[in-house]
């Protein structure tokens, strides 16, 4: 079931993915003839009906993770509209899905597709969107800003104020720099790929940055006191969300600790940090 909400001339298509007791919202957006993200493969049949009804001339993908590009192949074959992604995501999208089984079980197995490179500006039917490169969560992550109205499509840049687990390849320092890049722009609302529309989005992104800055300070302080990364992790994140075990550690709060230390210490390799 796909629910549709409307905010600021944006059609917000909301789906829910459930695996056991776990569930996650996922949003794709249509505005001014542009589709932002395509949703996961597991929602393809429900989304197809909405895509057939919708009118869009281009698709912009905020990054290449499977919950954002899962139905891109169907769109390419049946809607015959161009798909755009940051150049670092083009090769990933053109290949067969190469991510762990638990993610295939959760989001489905996306098919390969061809995407074109995004420039610094993307034009929908009547709007010029500023493309902001925002790595940290993914190396090919972007956000889209309409400077005229102050709307920001932020992909997975937000998700929530407090970060409790991240993927092994994510970088908290890089994410903080991306948040600073975005916060330097003039906008009010955000459209998040997992938590939906936030009219006070800039405030929420500022809160997220402040939380990560404070958390990073705590990590560095505890490390200066002689605590190991595992000890820091245990102290700052005493509870262990089920995703840690379900992902065999691909998602873990420990990666928050090691990514902060890797940025500030003379031995950046995570394995070296864990030996400390």
Secondary structure, DSSP 8 states (H G I E B T S, - for coil): --EEEEETTEEEEEEEEEETTEEEEEEEEEETTEEE--B-GGGHHHHHHHHHH---SEEE-S---HHHHTTHHHHHHHT--EEEE-GGGHHHHHS---S-HHHHHHH--------EE--SEEE-SS-EEEEEE--SS-TT-EEEEETTTTEEEEETS-S-SS---EETT--HHHHHHHHHHHHTS---EEEETTTEEETTHHHHHHHHHHHHHHHHHHHHHHHHTT--HHHHHHHH--S--HHHHHTTTSEETHHHHHHHHHHHSS---HHHHHH-
